[in-house]
């Protein structure tokens, strides 16, 4: 009896937003690659993300090692998109003084609650 070798597809899917996810989970390709580059083993990655299957993590790491330039280009695009979104959000919602505004709002609510309790 001989062993039948059947190629298996890499467990990566692209969602509607263009984000590559692993094995039907919400875990992204970015997450696996960054963890691996930081020295995490496949076993450590599955311990940190229990929704992942060990075989899928190994398959994704293998894909990354074979397609390193394509994966890095994808990750670079993701970082550029994240930066653009951050800049848009900062333009819409001024991040400077947020803490002061929140503390002032909290103090005002506390004063209103104290005044209504005293009545």
N, C-alpha and C positions, 0 to 999 in steps of 0.2 A: 504494500500500500504506500503510495507516495503522498507527500504533502502538497495540497493544492494551494498555490500562492495566488491570492486575489488582492489586487490593490484596493485600498480603502480611501475614500475621500477625506481630505483634511476637514476637521470639524469646525470650520469657520463659515459664518454667514454674515451678510451685510444687511443691516436693518434699513428702514425707510429713510433714515437720516444719513445713511452712508457710513455708519459706525460698524466696524467689524467686531462681531461677538463670537464667543467660543462655546461650542457644544450645545447650542440652544439655551444658553444661560444669559444673564445680563452682564457677565464678566467680559471685558473688552480685550481685544488683541493687545492693546497698549499695556494693560495691566500685566499680562503674562510676560511680554517682552521686557518691560521695566523691571519686574521682579527677577527675571532670569539674568538680566544684565547686572543686577545688584548682587548676584551670587546665590539666589534662592534655587533650590533643587525643585524638580517637578513635585516631589512629595511634600515639600514645604509649601509650595503654591497651593496644592490641593487641601492642605491643612488650613491655610488661610482663607480659602474660598471653597467651602464644602460642597457647593453646587456643581463643582467641576469633577470630572472623572479623570483619574490618573492617566489613562491611555490617551485621552484628549489633550491633556497638557503636554505629554511627550510628543504627540503628533504636531501640536502647534509649535513647540520648540524646534522640532525637526524642520517644519516648514520655514520658520524664521531663519534657521541656519542655512537653508538652501536658497532662500529668497531675501537675503539680508538687505540688499540695496532697494528692492521694491518695498519691503516693510519699512525701512527707514524713510523712504520718500512718503509713504502713507502717514507715518508718525509725524513727519515734518508738516504735512498739510494739516493734520489734526491740531498741531500746536499753533499754526497760523490762524486757523479757524477759531480756536479758543481765545487767542489774543484779540482777534477782531471783535468777538462777542464781548469780551471784557471791556474793550474800549467803548463799544456801543452802550453797554450798561453804565459805565462811568459817565458818559455824556448825558444819559437820561437821568441818572440818579447820582448826584454829586456825593462822592464817598468822603469828602473832607467834612469834618464836623459831625459825622453820624453819631458818634458816642455822645457828644454834647446835646444833640437834638433828642436822642433817646432818653438821656437823663432828665432833660427839661420836661419831656412829655410824661415821664414816670413821676416826677415831682408834682406836676400839675394834676395828674390823676390821683395821686396820694392826697393832695390838698382837697380835691373835690370829694373823695371818699370820706375824709376826715370831717369835712363840713357837713355832708349829708348824715353822717353818723351822729353828729352833735345836735342836729335839729330834732 
